[in-house]
Amino acid sequence: MSLDAVLTQLLMGLTVGVNLVLVATGLTLVFGMMGVINFAHSALFMLGAYVGLVTATRLGSFWLGLLIAPAVIGLLGAATERWLLRPLRERYPLSHLLPLLLTFGLSLFFEGSAKVIWGADIVSLDKPGLLGGAVSLGRITFPTYWLFALVAAAVLAVAVWLVVERTSLGLSIRAATQDPMMAAVLGVNVQRLNTIVFALGSGLAAAAGVILGTMTSLSPQMGAGIVLDAFIAIVIGGLGSFTGAIVGSLLLGQVQSFGVALLPAFHTPLVFLVMAVVLVLRPSGLFGAAERR
Amino acid sequence: MSRLPVLLVAAVLILAPLGVGRVYSAYYLNLLTWILIFALFAAALDLALGYGGLVSFGHAGFFGAGAYGAALALRHVSFSLWAALLVGIAAAALLAIVVGYFAVHSRGVYMAMLTFAFAQLLYEVAIKWVAVTGGSDGLPGLGRPRVGIGAVALDLSDKRQMYWLVLAFVLLGYALARRLVASPFGHALIAVRESEERARAIGIDVTRHRRVALVFSGALAGLAGALFAIFQNFVSPELLFFALSGEVVVIALLGGLGTLYGSLVGAIIAIGLREVLSTYTDNWLVLLGALYVVCVMCFPQGLTRLFVRAT
């Protein structure tokens, strides 16, 4: 590979990586705080893309779509947490499998609803005009929309990082992730926090849905692949760890980008191989606390 | 569970083919065959997940190994049912030994992801190793091996005879699973699930019990997979795909973990209802999803727990 090709692959991997961060954040924070693997995350990603498409077409502005979709899906996530997951948690605080089954049912429900409302066919979201074409970045040229996807997702990811690491809300989140009981004793409203975190994660997934949906195309099953990748990323990084989600996502972005370029036939098994090796060497992932749950 | 309801269910299952053509069409008998195989598959998972606390999200790997093992045995070893079943079960058990070696040290979600990774790797092998596995097309037209002694033989192209054959092996599988969980090994396994530390303190080898449980579970899932290959007359990489691992977890959970019988109830709902709903309405996915949500919120212990006490 020439240096230019390496740079292009690096940048593409980074674009995929930062978008994975958006999807992975919700998964890992929800797991960290509630011990729930959210199976419906892929459906929320997909619904975000469709809501973005609808608002963008109706209101004639891609940017409004990008703004409204996360808000709508965030509210949907909040409702899901408040009215379904919370009652279940209150009755069966120890079960991790029941929330799994619940969110699996929800993902079927959302996917089915998307089929009913928007049809099972693949549709595409128009790129805003000024983001067409390609830009020249020194030695290489890069598609403008890819660059936008990179920058937009990076800005959002940094914003989330600042919230989690630098605000009092983030402090509460980190405390509740380490020990929900102790955080509650110290005056954190953990129940409310759970709803906020679920809404935040859903909104971020929706934002990624709009960004990536524009890059590729929309279908009711579009979320499965990316959320699987995000899940592998957080498993590599260590479930529940926010830092781990970022590192895992960026790592996976590069593995995929270079895997496609260098080993086109074997890039999918490569991802699983990386995860298996990490888990055999470090059973709780790179940043996971050992035997946490 | 007392003996009478079990015998009643078994009797209904044995007599079910007699209604074909009179009460319902052969389509429903085929559906019931499918359900029975998946009930056995979910019971196999229940052995690991419900009794051993081994969170496997890669059981499609064992099912698929059984199916491909049976298919390859029919093609290359011997065109006989026994060869197919034996090779299928052996392939799945061997896989379980390998997976167990790496995976039983991890717990919970991490174990789920490791088992999932192994199954996905196998899925990729099935897609890429075209010369042996037929790639994404799979291996079609396996043929119906002759089953019988001397002149008395089953004709497996007949839907009823196929059903009875499958039912016989499913009942056998259930009986073996029941024996296993009622044995001293089974009790020790439940002790490990409840508290590893206490189990270790009274001298139970936790790692060995977890490994052996996974091998039994994998072998039984392999039997289900081999039966499925013979029933479908066809194997494809879909049988190794993670969606199937998820489906079998759903079946076991819906029915209720730690019951074995629950998997039959779960399979009837998850597979039976899906097939029936999808013939009536295009919006079946919405209904099925909503039904799952209702099941979790209203019967979180699994539907079978309404009637049976779990161990």
HADDOCK unambig.tbl for C-alpha pairs under 7 A between the chains (distance, minus, plus):
assign (segid A and resid 88 and name CA) (segid B and resid 297 and name CA) 6.78 0.50 0.50
assign (segid A and resid 98 and name CA) (segid B and resid 296 and name CA) 6.58 0.50 0.50
assign (segid A and resid 98 and name CA) (segid B and resid 300 and name CA) 6.81 0.50 0.50
assign (segid A and resid 101 and name CA) (segid B and resid 250 and name CA) 6.51 0.50 0.50
assign (segid A and resid 102 and name CA) (segid B and resid 292 and name CA) 6.71 0.50 0.50
assign (segid A and resid 102 and name CA) (segid B and resid 293 and name CA) 5.22 0.50 0.50
assign (segid A and resid 102 and name CA) (segid B and resid 296 and name CA) 5.96 0.50 0.50
assign (segid A and resid 105 and name CA) (segid B and resid 289 and name CA) 4.23 0.50 0.50
assign (segid A and resid 105 and name CA) (segid B and resid 290 and name CA) 6.44 0.50 0.50
assign (segid A and resid 105 and name CA) (segid B and resid 292 and name CA) 4.92 0.50 0.50
assign (segid A and resid 105 and name CA) (segid B and resid 293 and name CA) 5.36 0.50 0.50
assign (segid A and resid 106 and name CA) (segid B and resid 289 and name CA) 5.75 0.50 0.50
assign (segid A and resid 106 and name CA) (segid B and resid 290 and name CA) 6.99 0.50 0.50
assign (segid A and resid 106 and name CA) (segid B and resid 293 and name CA) 6.61 0.50 0.50
assign (segid A and resid 108 and name CA) (segid B and resid 285 and name CA) 5.94 0.50 0.50
assign (segid A and resid 108 and name CA) (segid B and resid 286 and name CA) 6.44 0.50 0.50
assign (segid A and resid 108 and name CA) (segid B and resid 289 and name CA) 4.71 0.50 0.50
assign (segid A and resid 109 and name CA) (segid B and resid 285 and name CA) 6.24 0.50 0.50
assign (segid A and resid 109 and name CA) (segid B and resid 286 and name CA) 4.34 0.50 0.50
assign (segid A and resid 109 and name CA) (segid B and resid 289 and name CA) 4.27 0.50 0.50
assign (segid A and resid 109 and name CA) (segid B and resid 290 and name CA) 5.90 0.50 0.50
assign (segid A and resid 112 and name CA) (segid B and resid 283 and name CA) 6.51 0.50 0.50
assign (segid A and resid 112 and name CA) (segid B and resid 285 and name CA) 4.73 0.50 0.50
assign (segid A and resid 112 and name CA) (segid B and resid 286 and name CA) 4.56 0.50 0.50
assign (segid A and resid 113 and name CA) (segid B and resid 286 and name CA) 5.88 0.50 0.50
assign (segid A and resid 116 and name CA) (segid B and resid 283 and name CA) 6.55 0.50 0.50
assign (segid A and resid 269 and name CA) (segid B and resid 121 and name CA) 5.85 0.50 0.50
assign (segid A and resid 269 and name CA) (segid B and resid 124 and name CA) 6.33 0.50 0.50
assign (segid A and resid 272 and name CA) (segid B and resid 117 and name CA) 5.48 0.50 0.50
assign (segid A and resid 272 and name CA) (segid B and resid 121 and name CA) 6.86 0.50 0.50
assign (segid A and resid 276 and name CA) (segid B and resid 114 and name CA) 6.04 0.50 0.50
assign (segid A and resid 276 and name CA) (segid B and resid 117 and name CA) 6.26 0.50 0.50
assign (segid A and resid 279 and name CA) (segid B and resid 114 and name CA) 6.98 0.50 0.50
assign (segid A and resid 280 and name CA) (segid B and resid 102 and name CA) 6.72 0.50 0.50
assign (segid A and resid 283 and name CA) (segid B and resid 106 and name CA) 5.80 0.50 0.50
assign (segid A and resid 283 and name CA) (segid B and resid 110 and name CA) 6.84 0.50 0.50
assign (segid A and resid 284 and name CA) (segid B and resid 110 and name CA) 6.64 0.50 0.50
